[in-house]
């Protein structure tokens, strides 16, 4: 039951297409940066992950204001 709630929350957090694309790009950068041991690349990937979530949150707030 708890796993189902966690899965639903995770899917809800990633339902924005922009967020999904940014996470895909960040995942590729992260894997490559881990492969070549690049701290700079890892930090850039983390920032892209965070940017995706910020865009997701901002999109939810603008949808609420339009109603």
PQR file of N, CA, C, O and H, with PARSE charges and radii, in Angstrom:
ATOM      1  N   UNK A   1       0.821  -1.193   0.000 -0.4000 1.5000
ATOM      2  CA  UNK A   1       0.000   0.000   0.000 -0.0000 2.0000
ATOM      3  C   UNK A   1       0.866   1.258   0.000  0.5500 1.7000
ATOM      4  O   UNK A   1       0.594   2.191  -0.756 -0.5500 1.4000
ATOM      5  N   UNK A   2       1.889   1.297   0.825 -0.4000 1.5000
ATOM      6  CA  UNK A   2       2.770   2.450   0.913 -0.0000 2.0000
ATOM      7  C   UNK A   2       3.560   2.630  -0.392  0.5500 1.7000
ATOM      8  O   UNK A   2       3.791   3.757  -0.832 -0.5500 1.4000
ATOM      9  H   UNK A   2       2.109   0.539   1.440  0.4000 1.0000
ATOM     10  N   UNK A   3       3.965   1.530  -0.996 -0.4000 1.5000
ATOM     11  CA  UNK A   3       4.700   1.587  -2.252 -0.0000 2.0000
ATOM     12  C   UNK A   3       3.826   2.151  -3.367  0.5500 1.7000
ATOM     13  O   UNK A   3       4.316   2.873  -4.236 -0.5500 1.4000
ATOM     14  H   UNK A   3       3.778   0.615  -0.638  0.4000 1.0000
ATOM     15  N   UNK A   4       2.544   1.827  -3.346 -0.4000 1.5000
ATOM     16  CA  UNK A   4       1.614   2.335  -4.349 -0.0000 2.0000
ATOM     17  C   UNK A   4       1.468   3.852  -4.222  0.5500 1.7000
ATOM     18  O   UNK A   4       1.434   4.549  -5.236 -0.5500 1.4000
ATOM     19  H   UNK A   4       2.146   1.241  -2.640  0.4000 1.0000
ATOM     20  N   UNK A   5       1.381   4.373  -3.006 -0.4000 1.5000
ATOM     21  CA  UNK A   5       1.281   5.812  -2.791 -0.0000 2.0000
ATOM     22  C   UNK A   5       2.552   6.512  -3.256  0.5500 1.7000
ATOM     23  O   UNK A   5       2.491   7.589  -3.848 -0.5500 1.4000
ATOM     24  H   UNK A   5       1.408   3.807  -2.182  0.4000 1.0000
ATOM     25  N   UNK A   6       3.697   5.902  -2.988 -0.4000 1.5000
ATOM     26  CA  UNK A   6       4.969   6.469  -3.406 -0.0000 2.0000
ATOM     27  C   UNK A   6       5.068   6.510  -4.931  0.5500 1.7000
ATOM     28  O   UNK A   6       5.549   7.490  -5.499 -0.5500 1.4000
ATOM     29  H   UNK A   6       3.746   5.027  -2.507  0.4000 1.0000
ATOM     30  N   UNK A   7       4.618   5.456  -5.583 -0.4000 1.5000
ATOM     31  CA  UNK A   7       4.633   5.396  -7.044 -0.0000 2.0000
ATOM     32  C   UNK A   7       3.701   6.445  -7.640  0.5500 1.7000
ATOM     33  O   UNK A   7       4.058   7.108  -8.615 -0.5500 1.4000
ATOM     34  H   UNK A   7       4.227   4.659  -5.122  0.4000 1.0000
ATOM     35  N   UNK A   8       2.525   6.601  -7.071 -0.4000 1.5000
ATOM     36  CA  UNK A   8       1.576   7.607  -7.554 -0.0000 2.0000
ATOM     37  C   UNK A   8       2.128   9.019  -7.375  0.5500 1.7000
ATOM     38  O   UNK A   8       1.976   9.866  -8.255 -0.5500 1.4000
ATOM     39  H   UNK A   8       2.235   6.063  -6.279  0.4000 1.0000
ATOM     40  N   UNK A   9       2.765   9.268  -6.241 -0.4000 1.5000
ATOM     41  CA  UNK A   9       3.351  10.584  -5.991 -0.0000 2.0000
ATOM     42  C   UNK A   9       4.486  10.857  -6.968  0.5500 1.7000
ATOM     43  O   UNK A   9       4.621  11.974  -7.469 -0.5500 1.4000
ATOM     44  H   UNK A   9       2.888   8.580  -5.525  0.4000 1.0000
ATOM     45  N   UNK A  10       5.296   9.850  -7.238 -0.4000 1.5000
ATOM     46  CA  UNK A  10       6.410   9.997  -8.182 -0.0000 2.0000
ATOM     47  C   UNK A  10       5.890  10.273  -9.591  0.5500 1.7000
ATOM     48  O   UNK A  10       6.435  11.123 -10.296 -0.5500 1.4000
ATOM     49  H   UNK A  10       5.186   8.944  -6.831  0.4000 1.0000
ATOM     50  N   UNK A  11       4.857   9.573 -10.001 -0.4000 1.5000
ATOM     51  CA  UNK A  11       4.267   9.795 -11.330 -0.0000 2.0000
ATOM     52  C   UNK A  11       3.637  11.181 -11.420  0.5500 1.7000
ATOM     53  O   UNK A  11       3.705  11.829 -12.465 -0.5500 1.4000
ATOM     54  H   UNK A  11       4.414   8.883  -9.429  0.4000 1.0000
ATOM     55  N   UNK A  12       3.026  11.636 -10.333 -0.4000 1.5000
ATOM     56  CA  UNK A  12       2.424  12.959 -10.309 -0.0000 2.0000
ATOM     57  C   UNK A  12       3.479  14.053 -10.415  0.5500 1.7000
ATOM     58  O   UNK A  12       3.240  15.092 -11.030 -0.5500 1.4000
ATOM     59  H   UNK A  12       2.970  11.110  -9.484  0.4000 1.0000
ATOM     60  N   UNK A  13       4.638  13.825  -9.820 -0.4000 1.5000
ATOM     61  CA  UNK A  13       5.705  14.815  -9.862 -0.0000 2.0000
ATOM     62  C   UNK A  13       6.348  14.926 -11.237  0.5500 1.7000
ATOM     63  O   UNK A  13       6.970  15.943 -11.544 -0.5500 1.4000
ATOM     64  H   UNK A  13       4.833  12.981  -9.319  0.4000 1.0000
ATOM     65  N   UNK A  14       6.210  13.908 -12.059 -0.4000 1.5000
ATOM     66  CA  UNK A  14       6.884  13.890 -13.353 -0.0000 2.0000
ATOM     67  C   UNK A  14       5.901  13.873 -14.523  0.5500 1.7000
ATOM     68  O   UNK A  14       6.201  13.294 -15.567 -0.5500 1.4000
ATOM     69  H   UNK A  14       5.705  13.082 -11.809  0.4000 1.0000
ATOM     70  N   UNK A  15       4.748  14.490 -14.368 -0.4000 1.5000
ATOM     71  CA  UNK A  15       3.771  14.462 -15.451 -0.0000 2.0000
ATOM     72  C   UNK A  15       3.920  15.620 -16.426  0.5500 1.7000
ATOM     73  O   UNK A  15       3.227  15.648 -17.443 -0.5500 1.4000
ATOM     74  H   UNK A  15       4.504  14.961 -13.520  0.4000 1.0000
ATOM     75  N   UNK A  16       4.791  16.564 -16.154 -0.4000 1.5000
ATOM     76  CA  UNK A  16       5.054  17.661 -17.074 -0.0000 2.0000
ATOM     77  C   UNK A  16       6.036  17.201 -18.155  0.5500 1.7000
ATOM     78  O   UNK A  16       7.076  16.628 -17.830 -0.5500 1.4000
ATOM     79  H   UNK A  16       5.355  16.541 -15.329  0.4000 1.0000
ATOM     80  N   UNK A  17       5.726  17.440 -19.428 -0.4000 1.5000
ATOM     81  CA  UNK A  17       6.637  17.003 -20.490 -0.0000 2.0000
ATOM     82  C   UNK A  17       8.004  17.681 -20.418  0.5500 1.7000
ATOM     83  O   UNK A  17       9.022  17.062 -20.727 -0.5500 1.4000
ATOM     84  H   UNK A  17       4.881  17.905 -19.692  0.4000 1.0000
ATOM     85  N   UNK A  18       8.029  18.949 -20.010 -0.4000 1.5000
ATOM     86  CA  UNK A  18       9.311  19.658 -19.901 -0.0000 2.0000
ATOM     87  C   UNK A  18      10.154  19.033 -18.800  0.5500 1.7000
ATOM     88  O   UNK A  18      11.362  18.856 -18.961 -0.5500 1.4000
ATOM     89  H   UNK A  18       7.202  19.452 -19.759  0.4000 1.0000
ATOM     90  N   UNK A  19       9.520  18.701 -17.687 -0.4000 1.5000
ATOM     91  CA  UNK A  19      10.222  18.070 -16.576 -0.0000 2.0000
ATOM     92  C   UNK A  19      10.783  16.714 -17.002  0.5500 1.7000
ATOM     93  O   UNK A  19      11.917  16.378 -16.660 -0.5500 1.4000
ATOM     94  H   UNK A  19       8.539  18.845 -17.557  0.4000 1.0000
ATOM     95  N   UNK A  20      10.008  15.947 -17.734 -0.4000 1.5000
ATOM     96  CA  UNK A  20      10.470  14.632 -18.187 -0.0000 2.0000
ATOM     97  C   UNK A  20      11.655  14.751 -19.134  0.5500 1.7000
ATOM     98  O   UNK A  20      12.613  13.984 -19.038 -0.5500 1.4000
ATOM     99  H   UNK A  20       9.087  16.221 -18.012  0.4000 1.0000
ATOM    100  N   UNK A  21      11.589  15.712 -20.048 -0.4000 1.5000
ATOM    101  CA  UNK A  21      12.696  15.902 -20.993 -0.0000 2.0000
ATOM    102  C   UNK A  21      13.957  16.341 -20.255  0.5500 1.7000
ATOM    103  O   UNK A  21      15.046  15.840 -20.536 -0.5500 1.4000
ATOM    104  H   UNK A  21      10.810  16.335 -20.126  0.4000 1.0000
ATOM    105  N   UNK A  22      13.817  17.276 -19.314 -0.4000 1.5000
ATOM    106  CA  UNK A  22      14.976  17.722 -18.547 -0.0000 2.0000
ATOM    107  C   UNK A  22      15.566  16.582 -17.717  0.5500 1.7000
ATOM    108  O   UNK A  22      16.786  16.481 -17.585 -0.5500 1.4000
ATOM    109  H   UNK A  22      12.932  17.683 -19.086  0.4000 1.0000
ATOM    110  N   UNK A  23      14.719  15.731 -17.162 -0.4000 1.5000
ATOM    111  CA  UNK A  23      15.219  14.596 -16.402 -0.0000 2.0000
ATOM    112  C   UNK A  23      15.938  13.589 -17.302  0.5500 1.7000
ATOM    113  O   UNK A  23      16.938  12.995 -16.897 -0.5500 1.4000
ATOM    114  H   UNK A  23      13.728  15.812 -17.270  0.4000 1.0000
ATOM    115  N   UNK A  24      15.439  13.401 -18.496 -0.4000 1.5000
ATOM    116  CA  UNK A  24      16.099  12.506 -19.442 -0.0000 2.0000
ATOM    117  C   UNK A  24      17.484  13.040 -19.809  0.5500 1.7000
ATOM    118  O   UNK A  24      18.461  12.291 -19.813 -0.5500 1.4000
ATOM    119  H   UNK A  24      14.627  13.883 -18.825  0.4000 1.0000
ATOM    120  N   UNK A  25      17.566  14.326 -20.113 -0.4000 1.5000
ATOM    121  CA  UNK A  25      18.853  14.942 -20.452 -0.0000 2.0000
ATOM    122  C   UNK A  25      19.801  14.872 -19.260  0.5500 1.7000
ATOM    123  O   UNK A  25      20.971  14.523 -19.416 -0.5500 1.4000
ATOM    124  H   UNK A  25      16.772  14.935 -20.109  0.4000 1.0000
ATOM    125  N   UNK A  26      19.303  15.200 -18.076 -0.4000 1.5000
ATOM    126  CA  UNK A  26      20.138  15.171 -16.876 -0.0000 2.0000
ATOM    127  C   UNK A  26      20.609  13.755 -16.571  0.5500 1.7000
ATOM    128  O   UNK A  26      21.742  13.562 -16.129 -0.5500 1.4000
ATOM    129  H   UNK A  26      18.353  15.484 -17.949  0.4000 1.0000
ATOM    130  N   UNK A  27      19.759  12.770 -16.800 -0.4000 1.5000
ATOM    131  CA  UNK A  27      20.159  11.378 -16.571 -0.0000 2.0000
ATOM    132  C   UNK A  27      21.285  10.958 -17.485  0.5500 1.7000
ATOM    133  O   UNK A  27      22.215  10.278 -17.053 -0.5500 1.4000
ATOM    134  H   UNK A  27      18.839  12.927 -17.158  0.4000 1.0000
ATOM    135  N   UNK A  28      21.212  11.358 -18.753 -0.4000 1.5000
ATOM    136  CA  UNK A  28      22.279  11.031 -19.702 -0.0000 2.0000
ATOM    137  C   UNK A  28      23.580  11.716 -19.299  0.5500 1.7000
ATOM    138  O   UNK A  28      24.643  11.095 -19.313 -0.5500 1.4000
ATOM    139  H   UNK A  28      20.456  11.911 -19.103  0.4000 1.0000
ATOM    140  N   UNK A  29      23.495  12.998 -18.940 -0.4000 1.5000
ATOM    141  CA  UNK A  29      24.691  13.728 -18.507 -0.0000 2.0000
ATOM    142  C   UNK A  29      25.269  13.104 -17.245  0.5500 1.7000
ATOM    143  O   UNK A  29      26.486  12.973 -17.116 -0.5500 1.4000
ATOM    144  H   UNK A  29      22.631  13.502 -18.929  0.4000 1.0000
ATOM    145  N   UNK A  30      24.402  12.719 -16.315 -0.4000 1.5000
ATOM    146  CA  UNK A  30      24.863  12.120 -15.061 -0.0000 2.0000
ATOM    147  C   UNK A  30      25.580  10.796 -15.304  0.5500 1.7000
ATOM    148  O   UNK A  30      26.651  10.560 -14.746 -0.5500 1.4000
ATOM    149  H   UNK A  30      23.413  12.825 -16.420  0.4000 1.0000
ATOM    150  N   UNK A  31      25.004   9.942 -16.123 -0.4000 1.5000
ATOM    151  CA  UNK A  31      25.640   8.650 -16.400 -0.0000 2.0000
ATOM    152  C   UNK A  31      26.996   8.846 -17.074  0.5500 1.7000
ATOM    153  O   UNK A  31      27.976   8.199 -16.707 -0.5500 1.4000
ATOM    154  H   UNK A  31      24.134  10.133 -16.577  0.4000 1.0000
ATOM    155  N   UNK A  32      27.047   9.743 -18.066 -0.4000 1.5000
ATOM    156  CA  UNK A  32      28.310   9.996 -18.757 -0.0000 2.0000
ATOM    157  C   UNK A  32      29.341  10.600 -17.800  0.5500 1.7000
ATOM    158  O   UNK A  32      30.514  10.229 -17.837 -0.5500 1.4000
ATOM    159  H   UNK A  32      26.251  10.268 -18.365  0.4000 1.0000
ATOM    160  N   UNK A  33      28.903  11.533 -16.943 -0.4000 1.5000
ATOM    161  CA  UNK A  33      29.822  12.171 -16.001 -0.0000 2.0000
ATOM    162  C   UNK A  33      30.348  11.182 -14.968  0.5500 1.7000
ATOM    163  O   UNK A  33      31.510  11.252 -14.568 -0.5500 1.4000
ATOM    164  H   UNK A  33      27.950  11.835 -16.913  0.4000 1.0000
ATOM    165  N   UNK A  34      29.499  10.272 -14.542 -0.4000 1.5000
ATOM    166  CA  UNK A  34      29.981   9.230 -13.627 -0.0000 2.0000
ATOM    167  C   UNK A  34      30.977   8.314 -14.326  0.5500 1.7000
ATOM    168  O   UNK A  34      31.944   7.854 -13.718 -0.5500 1.4000
ATOM    169  H   UNK A  34      28.555  10.215 -14.867  0.4000 1.0000
ATOM    170  N   UNK A  35      30.735   8.054 -15.608 -0.4000 1.5000
ATOM    171  CA  UNK A  35      31.617   7.177 -16.378 -0.0000 2.0000
ATOM    172  C   UNK A  35      33.024   7.767 -16.499  0.5500 1.7000
ATOM    173  O   UNK A  35      34.019   7.051 -16.384 -0.5500 1.4000
ATOM    174  H   UNK A  35      29.950   8.428 -16.102  0.4000 1.0000
ATOM    175  N   UNK A  36      33.094   9.101 -16.735 -0.4000 1.5000
ATOM    176  CA  UNK A  36      34.406   9.735 -16.915 -0.0000 2.0000
ATOM    177  C   UNK A  36      34.903  10.415 -15.634  0.5500 1.7000
ATOM    178  O   UNK A  36      35.934  11.087 -15.656 -0.5500 1.4000
ATOM    179  H   UNK A  36      32.286   9.683 -16.828  0.4000 1.0000
ATOM    180  N   UNK A  37      34.188  10.250 -14.531 -0.4000 1.5000
ATOM    181  CA  UNK A  37      34.556  10.796 -13.223 -0.0000 2.0000
ATOM    182  C   UNK A  37      34.684  12.317 -13.258  0.5500 1.7000
ATOM    183  O   UNK A  37      35.693  12.868 -12.817 -0.5500 1.4000
ATOM    184  H   UNK A  37      33.351   9.704 -14.513  0.4000 1.0000
ATOM    185  N   UNK A  38      33.675  12.984 -13.775 -0.4000 1.5000
ATOM    186  CA  UNK A  38      33.676  14.439 -13.884 -0.0000 2.0000
ATOM    187  C   UNK A  38      32.736  15.035 -12.836  0.5500 1.7000
ATOM    188  O   UNK A  38      31.516  14.904 -12.938 -0.5500 1.4000
ATOM    189  H   UNK A  38      32.855  12.536 -14.132  0.4000 1.0000
ATOM    190  N   UNK A  39      33.307  15.679 -11.845 -0.4000 1.5000
ATOM    191  CA  UNK A  39      32.496  16.297 -10.793 -0.0000 2.0000
ATOM    192  C   UNK A  39      31.668  17.448 -11.357  0.5500 1.7000
ATOM    193  O   UNK A  39      30.518  17.641 -10.964 -0.5500 1.4000
ATOM    194  H   UNK A  39      34.298  15.784 -11.762  0.4000 1.0000
ATOM    195  N   UNK A  40      32.249  18.205 -12.272 -0.4000 1.5000
ATOM    196  CA  UNK A  40      31.543  19.323 -12.893 -0.0000 2.0000
ATOM    197  C   UNK A  40      30.289  18.830 -13.633  0.5500 1.7000
ATOM    198  O   UNK A  40      29.228  19.446 -13.527 -0.5500 1.4000
ATOM    199  H   UNK A  40      33.184  18.048 -12.591  0.4000 1.0000
ATOM    200  N   UNK A  41      30.402  17.750 -14.364 -0.4000 1.5000
ATOM    201  CA  UNK A  41      29.258  17.198 -15.087 -0.0000 2.0000
ATOM    202  C   UNK A  41      28.184  16.677 -14.156  0.5500 1.7000
ATOM    203  O   UNK A  41      26.992  16.824 -14.428 -0.5500 1.4000
ATOM    204  H   UNK A  41      31.264  17.250 -14.451  0.4000 1.0000
ATOM    205  N   UNK A  42      28.602  16.066 -13.055 -0.4000 1.5000
ATOM    206  CA  UNK A  42      27.645  15.554 -12.070 -0.0000 2.0000
ATOM    207  C   UNK A  42      26.851  16.700 -11.455  0.5500 1.7000
ATOM    208  O   UNK A  42      25.637  16.600 -11.283 -0.5500 1.4000
ATOM    209  H   UNK A  42      29.570  15.946 -12.834  0.4000 1.0000
ATOM    210  N   UNK A  43      27.541  17.786 -11.127 -0.4000 1.5000
ATOM    211  CA  UNK A  43      26.853  18.941 -10.549 -0.0000 2.0000
ATOM    212  C   UNK A  43      25.903  19.588 -11.556  0.5500 1.7000
ATOM    213  O   UNK A  43      24.816  20.032 -11.186 -0.5500 1.4000
ATOM    214  H   UNK A  43      28.527  17.867 -11.267  0.4000 1.0000
ATOM    215  N   UNK A  44      26.307  19.645 -12.824 -0.4000 1.5000
ATOM    216  CA  UNK A  44      25.424  20.186 -13.859 -0.0000 2.0000
ATOM    217  C   UNK A  44      24.177  19.322 -13.986  0.5500 1.7000
ATOM    218  O   UNK A  44      23.072  19.851 -14.111 -0.5500 1.4000
ATOM    219  H   UNK A  44      27.190  19.284 -13.125  0.4000 1.0000
ATOM    220  N   UNK A  45      24.332  18.001 -13.956 -0.4000 1.5000
ATOM    221  CA  UNK A  45      23.183  17.094 -14.046 -0.0000 2.0000
ATOM    222  C   UNK A  45      22.236  17.298 -12.868  0.5500 1.7000
ATOM    223  O   UNK A  45      21.019  17.308 -13.049 -0.5500 1.4000
ATOM    224  H   UNK A  45      25.229  17.570 -13.854  0.4000 1.0000
ATOM    225  N   UNK A  46      22.774  17.457 -11.681 -0.4000 1.5000
ATOM    226  CA  UNK A  46      21.937  17.681 -10.502 -0.0000 2.0000
ATOM    227  C   UNK A  46      21.173  18.994 -10.630  0.5500 1.7000
ATOM    228  O   UNK A  46      19.997  19.072 -10.276 -0.5500 1.4000
ATOM    229  H   UNK A  46      23.763  17.449 -11.534  0.4000 1.0000
ATOM    230  N   UNK A  47      21.847  20.028 -11.139 -0.4000 1.5000
ATOM    231  CA  UNK A  47      21.171  21.313 -11.336 -0.0000 2.0000
ATOM    232  C   UNK A  47      20.044  21.203 -12.365  0.5500 1.7000
ATOM    233  O   UNK A  47      19.002  21.839 -12.209 -0.5500 1.4000
ATOM    234  H   UNK A  47      22.802  19.965 -11.427  0.4000 1.0000
ATOM    235  N   UNK A  48      20.244  20.410 -13.404 -0.4000 1.5000
ATOM    236  CA  UNK A  48      19.187  20.215 -14.400 -0.0000 2.0000
ATOM    237  C   UNK A  48      18.008  19.461 -13.777  0.5500 1.7000
ATOM    238  O   UNK A  48      16.853  19.782 -14.057 -0.5500 1.4000
ATOM    239  H   UNK A  48      21.091  19.894 -13.530  0.4000 1.0000
ATOM    240  N   UNK A  49      18.293  18.459 -12.933 -0.4000 1.5000
ATOM    241  CA  UNK A  49      17.216  17.758 -12.220 -0.0000 2.0000
ATOM    242  C   UNK A  49      16.400  18.747 -11.382  0.5500 1.7000
ATOM    243  O   UNK A  49      15.170  18.733 -11.418 -0.5500 1.4000
ATOM    244  H   UNK A  49      19.231  18.198 -12.705  0.4000 1.0000
ATOM    245  N   UNK A  50      17.092  19.599 -10.634 -0.4000 1.5000
ATOM    246  CA  UNK A  50      16.419  20.570  -9.778 -0.0000 2.0000
ATOM    247  C   UNK A  50      15.631  21.573 -10.616  0.5500 1.7000
ATOM    248  O   UNK A  50      14.513  21.941 -10.254 -0.5500 1.4000
ATOM    249  H   UNK A  50      18.092  19.610 -10.605  0.4000 1.0000
ATOM    250  N   UNK A  51      16.204  22.015 -11.729 -0.4000 1.5000
ATOM    251  CA  UNK A  51      15.514  22.950 -12.613 -0.0000 2.0000
ATOM    252  C   UNK A  51      14.208  22.347 -13.133  0.5500 1.7000
ATOM    253  O   UNK A  51      13.198  23.043 -13.236 -0.5500 1.4000
ATOM    254  H   UNK A  51      17.112  21.717 -12.024  0.4000 1.0000
ATOM    255  N   UNK A  52      14.228  21.070 -13.456 -0.4000 1.5000
ATOM    256  CA  UNK A  52      13.010  20.398 -13.909 -0.0000 2.0000
ATOM    257  C   UNK A  52      11.918  20.423 -12.862  0.5500 1.7000
ATOM    258  O   UNK A  52      10.749  20.638 -13.184 -0.5500 1.4000
ATOM    259  H   UNK A  52      15.048  20.504 -13.372  0.4000 1.0000
ATOM    260  N   UNK A  53      12.287  20.204 -11.617 -0.4000 1.5000
ATOM    261  CA  UNK A  53      11.292  20.229 -10.541 -0.0000 2.0000
ATOM    262  C   UNK A  53      10.796  21.652 -10.276  0.5500 1.7000
ATOM    263  O   UNK A  53       9.625  21.848  -9.952 -0.5500 1.4000
ATOM    264  H   UNK A  53      13.236  20.029 -11.356  0.4000 1.0000
ATOM    265  N   UNK A  54      11.672  22.636 -10.411 -0.4000 1.5000
ATOM    266  CA  UNK A  54      11.247  24.028 -10.229 -0.0000 2.0000
ATOM    267  C   UNK A  54      10.234  24.411 -11.305  0.5500 1.7000
ATOM    268  O   UNK A  54       9.235  25.069 -11.016 -0.5500 1.4000
ATOM    269  H   UNK A  54      12.624  22.477 -10.674  0.4000 1.0000
ATOM    270  N   UNK A  55      10.494  23.997 -12.546 -0.4000 1.5000
ATOM    271  CA  UNK A  55       9.558  24.275 -13.637 -0.0000 2.0000
ATOM    272  C   UNK A  55       8.226  23.584 -13.379  0.5500 1.7000
ATOM    273  O   UNK A  55       7.169  24.156 -13.644 -0.5500 1.4000
ATOM    274  H   UNK A  55      11.306  23.462 -12.780  0.4000 1.0000
ATOM    275  N   UNK A  56       8.268  22.359 -12.864 -0.4000 1.5000
ATOM    276  CA  UNK A  56       7.041  21.620 -12.545 -0.0000 2.0000
ATOM    277  C   UNK A  56       6.223  22.361 -11.484  0.5500 1.7000
ATOM    278  O   UNK A  56       5.008  22.499 -11.622 -0.5500 1.4000
ATOM    279  H   UNK A  56       9.126  21.894 -12.649  0.4000 1.0000
ATOM    280  N   UNK A  57       6.876  22.828 -10.447 -0.4000 1.5000
ATOM    281  CA  UNK A  57       6.186  23.541  -9.368 -0.0000 2.0000
ATOM    282  C   UNK A  57       5.630  24.866  -9.872  0.5500 1.7000
ATOM    283  O   UNK A  57       4.505  25.236  -9.535 -0.5500 1.4000
ATOM    284  H   UNK A  57       7.863  22.716 -10.335  0.4000 1.0000
ATOM    285  N   UNK A  58       6.411  25.580 -10.676 -0.4000 1.5000
ATOM    286  CA  UNK A  58       5.947  26.862 -11.221 -0.0000 2.0000
ATOM    287  C   UNK A  58       4.746  26.652 -12.141  0.5500 1.7000
ATOM    288  O   UNK A  58       3.827  27.472 -12.151 -0.5500 1.4000
ATOM    289  H   UNK A  58       7.324  25.279 -10.950  0.4000 1.0000
ATOM    290  N   UNK A  59       4.742  25.576 -12.904 -0.4000 1.5000
ATOM    291  CA  UNK A  59       3.611  25.283 -13.782 -0.0000 2.0000
ATOM    292  C   UNK A  59       2.345  25.006 -13.007  0.5500 1.7000
ATOM    293  O   UNK A  59       1.259  25.406 -13.428 -0.5500 1.4000
ATOM    294  H   UNK A  59       5.488  24.910 -12.895  0.4000 1.0000
ATOM    295  N   UNK A  60       2.465  24.326 -11.881 -0.4000 1.5000
ATOM    296  CA  UNK A  60       1.287  24.054 -11.045 -0.0000 2.0000
ATOM    297  C   UNK A  60       0.724  25.342 -10.467  0.5500 1.7000
ATOM    298  O   UNK A  60      -0.494  25.505 -10.388 -0.5500 1.4000
ATOM    299  H   UNK A  60       3.346  24.001 -11.539  0.4000 1.0000
ATOM    300  N   UNK A  61       1.604  26.267 -10.058 -0.4000 1.5000
ATOM    301  CA  UNK A  61       1.141  27.517  -9.462 -0.0000 2.0000
ATOM    302  C   UNK A  61       0.433  28.385 -10.491  0.5500 1.7000
ATOM    303  O   UNK A  61      -0.555  29.039 -10.157 -0.5500 1.4000
ATOM    304  H   UNK A  61       2.593  26.135 -10.122  0.4000 1.0000
ATOM    305  N   UNK A  62       0.912  28.410 -11.745 -0.4000 1.5000
ATOM    306  CA  UNK A  62       0.249  29.228 -12.759 -0.0000 2.0000
ATOM    307  C   UNK A  62      -1.094  28.627 -13.150  0.5500 1.7000
ATOM    308  O   UNK A  62      -2.018  29.368 -13.487 -0.5500 1.4000
ATOM    309  H   UNK A  62       1.714  27.878 -12.017  0.4000 1.0000
ATOM    310  N   UNK A  63      -1.226  27.304 -13.114 -0.4000 1.5000
ATOM    311  CA  UNK A  63      -2.508  26.671 -13.420 -0.0000 2.0000
ATOM    312  C   UNK A  63      -3.533  27.013 -12.344  0.5500 1.7000
ATOM    313  O   UNK A  63      -4.710  27.203 -12.649 -0.5500 1.4000
ATOM    314  H   UNK A  63      -0.475  26.702 -12.840  0.4000 1.0000
ATOM    315  N   UNK A  64      -3.100  27.091 -11.098 -0.4000 1.5000
ATOM    316  CA  UNK A  64      -4.019  27.426 -10.017 -0.0000 2.0000
ATOM    317  C   UNK A  64      -4.511  28.849 -10.138  0.5500 1.7000
ATOM    318  O   UNK A  64      -5.677  29.124  -9.854 -0.5500 1.4000
ATOM    319  H   UNK A  64      -2.143  26.936 -10.851  0.4000 1.0000
ATOM    320  N   UNK A  65      -3.635  29.777 -10.562 -0.4000 1.5000
ATOM    321  CA  UNK A  65      -4.013  31.180 -10.686 -0.0000 2.0000
ATOM    322  C   UNK A  65      -5.005  31.387 -11.822  0.5500 1.7000
ATOM    323  O   UNK A  65      -5.850  32.277 -11.730 -0.5500 1.4000
ATOM    324  H   UNK A  65      -2.688  29.553 -10.793  0.4000 1.0000
ATOM    325  N   UNK A  66      -4.934  30.597 -12.889 -0.4000 1.5000
ATOM    326  CA  UNK A  66      -5.813  30.755 -14.040 -0.0000 2.0000
ATOM    327  C   UNK A  66      -7.243  30.366 -13.715  0.5500 1.7000
ATOM    328  O   UNK A  66      -8.165  30.878 -14.350 -0.5500 1.4000
ATOM    329  H   UNK A  66      -4.248  29.874 -12.964  0.4000 1.0000
ATOM    330  N   UNK A  67      -7.462  29.498 -12.768 -0.4000 1.5000
ATOM    331  CA  UNK A  67      -8.806  29.028 -12.425 -0.0000 2.0000
ATOM    332  C   UNK A  67      -9.620  30.051 -11.772  0.5500 1.7000
ATOM    333  O   UNK A  67     -10.773  29.794 -11.428 -0.5500 1.4000
ATOM    334  H   UNK A  67      -6.713  29.083 -12.252  0.4000 1.0000
TER
END
